[in-house]
Structures are given as structure tokens and as C-alpha cells.
Amino acid sequence: MLSNLSSCKENKKTIKQTEVTFKKEGELTIFKSIDSTAVTLDIEIADTDFDIQTGLMYRNSMGTRQGMLFVFKDVKERFFYMKNTKIPLDLIYINENNNIVSFQKNAKPFDESSLPSNFPAKYVLEINANLVDTWSLSVGDSISYIKH
């Protein structure tokens, strides 16, 4: 009688993770204070609890001129981590006056260590790792963005 129960294990189902792709929701420009040059990006905007919690988790890649802007209702020190995030990132912390206050560069995929802003921030911009240095961004540079 027990032999009939074992047949259920033979029909294993594979669950495939759905690819999460970039969806342009706005444009963001970073203005460099040193030479007034600008860098423009297409952005996704994380401004709901779900979007903020999920962020760039489960993404396989992101374009050089793409990023995710987290928009918070309040201004305080922020703590991010890379749980379930497959791509290395630079995190740019931005205050309520749209000025960059700090960076966390080259955050490692899947690392759950805290990545603090060290200063109060209203926004966090995530871009591919090493772009902060490639674009010579500095604390004091500013941003503006348009939501589509």
C-alpha cells in the first residue's frame, strides 16, 4: 500500500525566475560642480514600499546610462545592502537639496553588509559599479530628474 506514495516525487517541477528588465520611468542628470559638465541617465524610480524593498534585486545586468533612483518621503541616514542583487553597483546618496553627500562604491553582489550613507539622504541613486570614478563624480555634485 505504501509503494503508491513514492511516485509523486518523480514529477519534479522547475521554477524559472522571471527576468526583470529595465523600464524607463524618467531621466536624471548629474551636474558636476568642478567643470559644469553633465551626465544624463535613463532611470527607474523606486518610490513605493515594494519598489524600495526590491530595488535592483534579481537583475542580470543594467546599461551604462541606466540607474535606479530611490525616492524617500523623509530625510535621514540610509542603510542599503546587496541581498539578491546580482550586479556590482555604486550607490550615490543625495540630500533633499539634490546634492550628492556620499558614495558607496563597488558594492559586491549578494553582500548583506550595511552600506550606510553616513549623512542624511532623501534619494539614493544606484548605477553600475565604477561609474562614479569613470564619470569623476564628487560630493557636492547635484542632480535633477524628470519622472515620465
Disulfide bonds with the S-S distance in Angstrom:
none
